[in-house]
Amino acid sequence: MGVFAAFVAQGFRQQAAYKVEGWLGLASSLIWFVLFAGIWTALLRDDPAALERQMQYIIASRFLGELIFIPTWEVSEKFRMGDVGLELIKPVALPVRVLGDFLGRSLFRLARSLPVFVLIWIAFGLPAPHPAALLLFAASGLAGWVIAAAFQLSLTLIALWTVQFTEAENLWELMSSLFSGEFIPLYYLPAWAGALASYLPFAGTFFVPSAILAGTLSGAELLRALGLQLAWALAAVAVLWAMWTAGQRRLTMQGG
């Protein structure tokens, strides 16, 4: 755990060094927020209660967009450059180093953007969330990050077997855009699509934590969603470790 924390701290410092890139990323997130806010305001102008919940959801999802920053293309580039053999001789496994670094960067992005989204929340006159909802949102958001980071890194590790792995990453991005709730809450999808999406790992990345903060998940439905999210987070870590273990064995057998 101490080693992982060291890589988290390293990632935090690294992201802090790229100030211009960071502010441009935040500006992009705010542009998306303005776009979504305008669309949903037009759609829900006749239902103030629904509009208020949706504004809370949008703020939560855009904030999570700062957290779920998974630059796996950096790992892909290492593989393309032939540096993957060096990963076998390093004392700390690649998944530990990469996930720690990515988490540190994400935490910096959160710390930088938090005051901005708090001000937006206040400016729209939204009710202050309950402390319990905030804690649950934080825990659920972290679980969502684990799901996204572990699965996406697993897809990148396909490069240990073949250079044709970008299609798998593109498929994840497509499925995520449809079923994660980042752009459209699952309860606004057709009933069959929303029911299907709620059981997929993508829902745990954006929809579950955002719906918690918006107050649209409660009771048995909330417990079921959190249980599925935890199950998918554990499954994602297991798949990642299995991929890395099998990939190491393959490279060793091939003498690479």
N, C-alpha and C positions, 0 to 999 in steps of 0.2 A: 504493500500500500504506500509506503514511503517513497519507493521508486516511482510509482505512478504519479504521486503528488508532485514529485520533482519535475516530471515532464509536463504536468498541468501548469506549474509555475513558469516553466520555460516557454510554453505556448502563449501564456498570458503576456509575458514580456515581449515576445516576438510580435504579437499582434499590436501591442502598444507602440512599437517602433514604426509601424506603417500608418501614420496619422492621416495622410491624404486619402489613402485607400479606404481607411475606416470611415471617414466622414462621407466619402462618396457612397459607400455602402449604406450608411444610415439615410442619406438623401434619397437613394433609390427606394428604400423601404417606406419612407414617408410619401413618396410619389405614389407608390402602390396603395398606401392607406387612403390618400385623398381620392384616388380613383374608385376604390371599393366603397368608401363612405358616400361618394356621390351617387353611385349606382344603387346602393341599398336604400339610401334616403329617398330616391325617386320611386323605388319599388314599394317601400313600406310607409310612405308618408301618411297614409290613412290609418295606420295602426301604430300609435306612439309607443305602446308597450313593447311590441315586437321590434320596432326600430331601436329602442333603447338597448334591448338584449343583443341585437345584431351589432350595434356600435361597440358594446363591450367585447363581443366575440371578435370583431375585426381588430381591435386594439391588441387583444390577447394573441391573435394569430400572427400579426405583424411583429409583435415582440418575440414570439417564438421563432419567427424567421431569422432574427438575429442570433438565436441560440443554435438552430439547426443549420450550422455552417459547416459543411463536410467536404473540404477540398481534396477529395480522393484523386483528382487529376495529378496531384503532386506525386503520389505513390505510383500512379500509372507511368508517369514520366521516368521515374527511377527504373522501372522495369524495362521500358523501351530503350533506355541508355545502357542496359546490361548491368546495372548496379545491384541486382537482386542477390547475386552470389555473396556480396558483402554482408547481407542481412543475416546469413547463417552463422557468421563468426562473432556477431555482436552479443554481449552478455545479456541483453534484455530483448525479449521477443518483439518483433515488429508490431503486432497488434497493440501491445502495451504502450510502446513508444508513440505510435501514431495516434491512438485514441487519447492518450494523455495530452499530447500536443494539440489535437483538435479541440478537446474540451477546454483547455486553457484559452485558446483563441476565442471560443464561443463565449466563455465567461467574461472576457474583456469586452466583447461586443455587447453583451447584456449590460454590463456596468456602465458603458458609455451611453447606451440608448435609454436606460431606465428613466432618467429625469425627463427626457423628451416625451416618452409615452405617458408618464404620470401627469405631465402638464396637459397633454391632449385629453386625457381622461377627465381632468378637472375642467378644462375649457368647454367640454361638451356637457358639463353638468351631470355626469353620471354618478349614481350612488356609490359610496365607498364600499368596496367588497368586504365581506366578513373575514376576520383574521384566519378562521379555519379554512375558508375557501382559498385564501392566498397561499397558505401552507400546502394545501392539497394541489393547487395549481403548480407550485414550485416542484413538488415531488413528481407529479404527473409529467410536467415538462421535461424533467431530467430523465424519466423513464422513456419518454418519447425520443429524446436525444440518443439514448442507448440503442433503441430500435433502429433509428435511421443510420447512425454511425456504424454500428456493427454489421448491419445488412449491406450497406453500401461498400464498406471495406471488404466484405466477403466477396462481393461481385468483382471488385478490383483484383482480388487474389486469383481470379480465373486466369489472369495473365501468367500465372506460374505454369499453366498447361498450354495456353494458346494465346496468340496475339489478337485473336478475334474475340474480344471481350467487351468492347464498347457497346455492342447491341444490348447486352444484359443491363448495363448501366442506364442506357436510354430507355429500356423497358421499365426499369424502376421509376425513373423520372416521370414517364407517362402515366403509370399506374398511380403514382403518388399525387400527381396533379388532379387526377380524377377522383380518388378515393380517400385522400388524407384529410379533407375538410379545410385545406389551406385557402382555397378560393370560394368554395360553396359548402356551408355546413351540411352534414349528412342528412339532417332532417328536412332539407329542402330538395333533396334528390327524390326521384321516383321511389315508391315504397320498397320495391324489390332491390333497387340499387343501394338504397340506404341500409337495408337489412344485410345485404352481402358485404358492403364496405365495413360495417361495424365489426365484422369478424376477421377482417384482414389487418395485417400489421400497420398499414398506412394510417388507419384511424387513430392509432396511438400516438402519432407524431404531432398532429395539429388538432384534430377534432376533440379528442377527450380532454386535454388540458384547457383548450379554449372554451369548450362548453361548460367546464367546471367554473371558470371565472365568470362566464355569462349567466350562470345559474340555470342552465337548461338541462343539466344532468343531476338527478337526485335519486335517493332511495335505492331500490333494488337495481334499477338501470345503471346507476352510478357504480355500485359494487361490481356488477357484471363487467362494465367497461374497464374498471381498474384491474380486475382479475385478468381479463384478456390482455390488457396492456403489460402487466407484469409477466404473464406467460410468454408473450412475444419478445419481451426484453431478454428473458432468460434464454429463449430459443435462439435469438439473434447472436448472443454471446457464444452459445454452444456451437452454432454453425460457423462462426468466425474462427473459433479455436480449432475446430475440426478441419476447416479449409487450410489454415496455416500449418497445422501438423502434417496433413497429407502433402501439402506443397513442399515442406521441408524434406520429407521423405523422398519425394520424387526428385528434387534437385540433388540430394545426396546420392541417390541411386544412379543418377545420370552423370555424376561427377562434376556437377556445376557448382 
